[in-house]
Amino acid sequence: MQEFFASSVSGCEEVLCDELRELGFKSVRLNKGGGIPFRGEWIDGWRACIQSRIAQRIQVLLGRFPAFTQEELYAGIQSIDWGTYITSEQTISVRSVCRGSEMQHSGFVALKTKDAIVDQIRAKTGSRPSVSKDDPDVRIFVYLVANKATVYLDLSGDSLHKRGYRMHAGDAPLRETVAAAILRMSGWDRTTPLVDPMCGAGTLAIEAAMWASNVPPGLTRGRFGFERWANFGEQEEQDLRKLCGELRRDIAGKKVKIIASDSDAEVLEKAKLNARAAGVRPSFKERPVTDLQSDGTKRIIVTNPPYGVRMEIDPAFVAKVTGRFIKLSGWRVCMLDESGDYERSMTIKPVKKIPLLNGALECNFLIYDIP
Ligand SMILES: C[S@@+](CC[C@H](N)C(=O)[O-])C[C@H]1O[C@@H](n2cnc3c(N)ncnc32)[C@H](O)[C@@H]1O
């Protein structure tokens, strides 16, 4: 059994924890300091990379040891057998976070860790891996907290929000993982018709359609980090192919109404291309949000309206949007809000308000049940 660690965007940890439990992973728990540890065989780590919609990264624990000094750090790193994962021809990157420790400089801790790894490989093989910041084969993370080092190897490679389907983005696109997280926070049952009336490049609608049909988000992307490890050979390739085949067979092809609209025809074209690349078919409409009508059927809106510094907004626009939303009797309306403008403009209180980070912006995800 390995100990894995899933991380998410700040504020999305609880829904990530729910998701990992629902996906059947073992010993899933919510860490106080953020992140979700869980246990499993190697293949469970791969499966988490392919199936989790919310995780940004999946890492595996390689070692834990006290490190008050650089000598202790070096010795602890050298006690791990790096040759299993890294060959001397490969490239690596080391990142580190330090908190409440004698060694306070994360750059120094990363450098010492890198030295210990390359020295070990050079001593065994005569040559050493090099460092790549942009596209390393193997990524190592060291957390030094209260003089205790925890060393992880990253299974993801590029961050997991890069699904591979969004080749075309509009203004202020939502990270795919954040879109998946707010869909889960919204309480959507994956059956009720879902509407995004300001859909931009379609991220929320596409993620909703993938979730409703059980399409694993990792099937559309390129190689994961673990596929570049030294120990990923022919047998592992076969096992991974088999796993992807099994996950593909579980795709449900369920018909759920997902309606995405935007007033910008150009961005809608991008959204359609993205949906095609993701293999899902929400319906797209060119329509201003103010034309949204209730036809008496219960629906749920999940949307990322224009806000904050990324998009200029006029208070009259916010009033028009909230004025329309409040008329959708019986609907659930969920939206991200950065400045509090939408919350102040709604005439009712949200049933839930969840703080989360959207890129660098501290936002709230607001959930309203319209009476
Ligand atoms: C923050 S972006 C949405 C980004 C989207 N979630 C994504 O990931 O690509 C807000 C969107 O609202 C749209 N919008 C602005 N005013 C609108 C209006 N009056 N009616 C409909 N859409 C509008 C913009 O065209 C833009 O695509």
The ligand as a Gaussian input file, in Angstrom:
#p B3LYP/6-31G(d) Opt

LIG

0 1
 C      -15.990000      35.197000     -16.405000
 S      -16.573000      34.883000     -18.008000
 C      -17.080000      33.188000     -17.923000
 C      -15.916000      32.305000     -18.078000
 C      -16.306000      30.845000     -18.180000
 N      -16.771000      30.310000     -16.912000
 C      -15.135000      30.030000     -18.697000
 O      -14.564000      29.211000     -17.953000
 O      -14.730000      30.258000     -19.843000
 C      -18.083000      35.734000     -18.064000
 C      -18.842000      35.606000     -19.383000
 O      -20.039000      36.400000     -19.273000
 C      -20.376000      36.802000     -20.578000
 N      -21.327000      37.918000     -20.527000
 C      -21.091000      39.217000     -20.213000
 N      -22.234000      39.930000     -20.291000
 C      -23.204000      39.063000     -20.647000
 C      -24.607000      39.182000     -20.857000
 N      -25.222000      40.346000     -20.747000
 N      -25.290000      38.069000     -21.185000
 C      -24.674000      36.871000     -21.320000
 N      -23.353000      36.700000     -21.135000
 C      -22.632000      37.776000     -20.800000
 C      -19.041000      37.170000     -21.198000
 O      -19.149000      37.137000     -22.622000
 C      -18.119000      36.109000     -20.619000
 O      -17.970000      35.046000     -21.540000

